[in-house]
Amino acid sequence: MEDKKRPLFMISVVSEMFHIHPQTLRLYEREGLICPKRVGRARLYSQEDLERLRMILRLTKELGVNRAGVDIIIRMRRRLEVLHREMEDMMAHLERDLRKEFEERIRRFFEEE
């Protein structure tokens, strides 16, 4: 399994990959839109950082969203992901409870015979 959080790419490589100036990456970091890992003074970007950067650039360049809007979208996506995980956990819990209840009913049914 690939670790998407593992820092691999230096700022110069990322700026070339996305055809943006390194200062743009630093600005996005200052504004909290991306959070590369630090190794000494060097910024290292993970695959997850690249995916987020791709989304940021699509929102800003293709869809015309300003950085404040991007920040709101990122925070809302994060909240949605948390809610989605909580819902999945709740559904799994309900399924376990329903399964137990169903098994108990079957057991009682066969005990009555």
C-alpha positions as CSV (number, residue, x, y, z in Angstrom):
1,M,0.0,0.0,0.0
2,E,1.3,3.4,-1.0
3,D,1.8,6.0,1.8
4,K,0.3,9.2,0.4
5,K,1.5,11.2,3.4
6,R,5.2,10.3,2.8
7,P,7.1,13.5,2.0
8,L,8.9,13.0,-1.3
9,F,9.0,16.1,-3.5
10,M,11.1,19.2,-3.1
11,I,9.5,22.6,-3.8
12,S,11.5,23.1,-7.0
13,V,10.2,19.8,-8.4
14,V,6.6,20.6,-7.4
15,S,6.7,24.1,-8.9
16,E,8.0,22.5,-12.2
17,M,5.4,19.8,-12.1
18,F,2.6,22.3,-11.8
19,H,4.2,25.1,-13.8
20,I,3.8,27.6,-10.8
21,H,6.4,29.7,-9.1
22,P,7.8,28.4,-5.8
23,Q,6.5,31.7,-4.1
24,T,3.0,30.6,-5.0
25,L,3.6,27.3,-3.0
26,R,5.0,29.3,-0.1
27,L,2.0,31.6,-0.2
28,Y,-0.4,28.6,-0.2
29,E,1.5,27.3,2.8
30,R,1.4,30.6,4.7
31,E,-2.4,30.7,4.1
32,G,-2.7,27.1,5.4
33,L,-4.0,25.7,2.1
34,I,-1.2,23.2,2.0
35,C,1.1,21.9,4.7
36,P,4.3,20.3,3.4
37,K,6.6,18.6,5.8
38,R,9.8,20.2,6.9
39,V,13.2,18.5,6.8
40,G,15.6,21.1,8.1
41,R,14.8,24.2,6.1
42,A,13.5,22.2,3.1
43,R,9.9,21.7,2.3
44,L,8.9,18.2,1.2
45,Y,5.6,17.5,-0.4
46,S,3.7,14.2,-0.3
47,Q,1.4,12.7,-2.9
48,E,-1.5,13.9,-0.7
49,D,-0.1,17.5,-0.8
50,L,0.1,17.2,-4.6
51,E,-3.5,16.0,-4.8
52,R,-4.6,19.0,-2.7
53,L,-2.5,21.4,-4.8
54,R,-4.1,20.0,-8.0
55,M,-7.5,20.7,-6.5
56,I,-6.4,24.2,-5.4
57,L,-5.1,25.0,-8.9
58,R,-8.2,23.7,-10.5
59,L,-10.4,25.8,-8.3
60,T,-8.4,28.9,-8.8
61,K,-7.4,28.7,-12.4
62,E,-10.2,26.7,-14.1
63,L,-13.1,27.8,-11.9
64,G,-12.1,31.3,-10.8
65,V,-12.4,30.7,-7.1
66,N,-10.4,33.1,-5.0
67,R,-8.1,31.8,-2.2
68,A,-10.6,32.6,0.5
69,G,-13.1,30.5,-1.3
70,V,-10.6,27.7,-1.7
71,D,-10.0,27.8,2.0
72,I,-13.8,27.5,2.7
73,I,-14.1,24.6,0.2
74,I,-11.2,22.8,1.8
75,R,-12.6,23.2,5.3
76,M,-16.0,22.1,4.1
77,R,-14.6,19.0,2.4
78,R,-12.7,18.1,5.5
79,R,-15.9,18.4,7.6
80,L,-17.7,16.3,5.0
81,E,-15.1,13.6,5.2
82,V,-15.3,13.5,9.0
83,L,-19.1,13.3,8.8
84,H,-18.8,10.5,6.2
85,R,-16.5,8.5,8.4
86,E,-18.8,9.0,11.4
87,M,-21.8,7.9,9.3
88,E,-19.9,4.8,8.1
89,D,-19.0,3.9,11.7
90,M,-22.7,4.4,12.8
91,M,-23.9,2.2,10.0
92,A,-21.5,-0.5,10.9
93,H,-22.6,-0.3,14.5
94,L,-26.3,-0.5,13.5
95,E,-25.6,-3.5,11.2
96,R,-23.8,-5.3,14.0
97,D,-26.8,-4.6,16.4
98,L,-29.3,-5.7,13.8
99,R,-27.4,-8.8,13.0
100,K,-27.2,-9.7,16.7
101,E,-30.9,-9.1,17.1
102,F,-31.7,-11.2,14.1
103,E,-29.5,-14.0,15.2
104,E,-31.1,-13.9,18.7
105,R,-34.6,-14.1,17.1
106,I,-33.5,-17.1,15.1
107,R,-32.0,-18.8,18.1
108,R,-35.2,-18.2,20.1
109,F,-37.3,-19.5,17.3
110,F,-35.4,-22.7,17.1
111,E,-35.4,-23.1,20.9
112,E,-39.2,-22.9,21.0
113,E,-39.7,-25.8,18.6
